[in-house]
Amino acid sequence: PHNTIPIDESGYKTIDCSSYVSWVCYEYGYKDFKGSQESSDSILSKAREHNWIIKDASEAVAGDILQRSGHVEIYAGNGKAYNCGGPNSIKADISNSNPSRFTYAITVTPPK
């Protein structure tokens, strides 16, 4: 079996922000993300469970997950992020982002 990520929930061929970040975490080796997407708030809970580094969003570095209630992205640095959440964002490799719009930056550590 493979990780099932819900797609096309709103009639668009797209995935949302939390399903994208869930998929990336699964592909990185966190198999507890298998089977369904996590919400933006449950990604923060998973970060605490895995002892990932949780810091203020102003301290974000490339590769961190930017999180606020209702939205997550993967920060690419220099005000850019990898993001999903609309019919156009999945088509873009990278989009503009501002860490100040987020609460936390989460540094994912390698799985054990």
N, C-alpha and C positions, 0 to 999 in steps of 0.2 A: 504494500500500500504506500501511497505518497501523501504528502501534506495537501489537504483539501483547503483551498482558499476560495471563499465565495466571490464570484464575479457577476457582473451584469445585474446587480441588485436594483438599479434605478433605470434599467433599459439601455444603459451604455455599456460598451465593452471596456470596462475599467474595474479597478479594485480601489478600495478606499485606503486611507492613510494607515490605519492600524492593521489591516490585513497585509499590506505591503511590508511594514516593519516586522510583523509576526513571521512572514515568509522569510525575510532576510535573517532573522534570529534562528529560525529552523535550519536554514541552509548553512549557517555559521556553525551549527552543531548542537544547538539547544533543542533537543528532540521533544521536550515537554511543550513546545509550541506546535506540535503535530496535531492535525485534525480540524482545527478551526482557528479563526482569528481571535486575538486578544483585543480588548478595547484599549484606548489610550490610558485609562486609569489602571486597568489590570496589567498593562506593560510596566507601569511604575511599581505595582505590587510584585511582579516577577523580578524586577530589578532588585528589590529589597531581598527577596528570597534567594537570589543568586549572589548577593553581596556585590553587585555592580556598584561602581562609583557614581553617586548621585550628588550633583552640585548645582549651584545656581546657573541658570541658563546663560548668564553673562560670561561664564567661564567655559563655554562650549569650544571644543576643538573638532577638527575634521574627524568624522567617524562616529561622533556622539549622536545619540538619539535625543532630539529636542522634544520635550513633552509638556503639554498643558492639558487640563481637562477638556476632552473633546477632540484633541488633535496631536499627532506625532509626525515627525519627519526625521530623516537622517541628515545631519549637518555635513556639508562638504567643505566648509570653510569660506572665508571671504564673502559672507552674506549669501551663500548659495546652499541649496539643499536638494536632496533626492526626496521626492514627495509623490504621493498619489492622493486622489480625492476628487477628481472631476474628469470629464471627458477629454480635456486637453492636457492635464498634468501627466497622465500615464504615457502620453505621446512624447513628452519632453524628457530629455535625459537629466536635466537639472533645472531648477527654478530659483527665483530670488527668494530669500528668506531673511528674517531678522530675529536673532535669538532673543531680543528684548520682548517679543510677543509671547514667549514661552516661560514656564515656571522653572523647569529643570533641564539640565543637560545630563545625560546618562552615558557613562563610559562602560561599554560591554567588555567584560574580561573573557579570555578564551575559556571554552568549556573544559571541564576536567575529565 
